Amino acid sequence: MAEDWNDYADGWDDSSDVRLYADRAFASLVSTVDIRAPVWKSKRVLDFGCGTGLLAEKVAPYVGGLIAVDTSDKMIAVLERKKLDRVSALCGDIFDDALRARIGPSGFDLIYASSVCGFLPDYEKTVVSLARLLKPGGRFVQWDWLASGDDGTGLTMGRIERALGKAGLQSVQAGRAFSMAANGTDLPVLIGVGTTRSRSSLD
């Protein structure tokens, strides 16, 4: 998969549709998590499958630190050239021990994945693993295309809700976040949100 995404790295940021998707995902994040609130200045965030970092560009100014991870070395190279404050760009598998050692032992207050989960070979297993990287009270947010047939592309609201619930996340919600126009058709984008149990509920 990494090699496939490498083919798109050059010129990825030049696409008006790609930039619009990032704009709408960020607006959705603001309305869901209120990422611009002052409390986030001390929070730690993971951008899972960050690509060239278009969403990271928007999130980073409001948080304490952002780890951006992608398996495409060319996408990461584009992100690194942006030299974004508070962003550490890493190429590799977040679940690889060597990469985890570089990230450090502390968890994340927010993990988000933008147009990533629907392309994973094992979406459900990945969400379980990502949920384990969240701090108590941490949030997981994903955006993915609504499944439109039997071609294996996209996710459904039911599948998102089941996956997040199976991962042990609480207050799980899934719904339509926004849509993108293509060839005269509106393509819905879903959002899935879940929260880990807070420290008080674990006591």
Buried (B, 14 or more C-beta within 10 A) or exposed (E): EBEEBBEBBEEBBEEEEBEEBBBBBBEBBBEBBEBBEEEBEEBBBBBBBBBBBBBBBBBBEBBEBBBBBBBBBBBBBBBBEBEBEBBEBBBBBBEEEEBBEEBEEEBBBBBBBBBBBBBBEEBBBBBBEBBEBBBBBBBBBBBBBBBEEEEEEBBBBEBBBBBBEBBBBEEBBBEEBBBBEEEEEEBBBBBBBBBBBEEEEEE
